[in-house]
């Protein structure tokens, strides 16, 4: 079974959960940031998956790998 066919509740890792949520909920809003002093900002589940993948690639490029402290 691939991550795309998992339900978010079936995920065993955080990356699996993010991919499953993106596949399940797509462009629905995942996170809304709202405060009096800043403009309202939102990100979809797909956007969250993309940002997560970008951050993971950045960490890997800097030598950070799975299981490191």
ABEGO torsion letter per residue (X at the ends): XBAAABBAAABABAAAAAAAAAAAAEABBABBBBBAABBBBBBBAAAAAAAAAAAAAAAAAAGBBBGBX
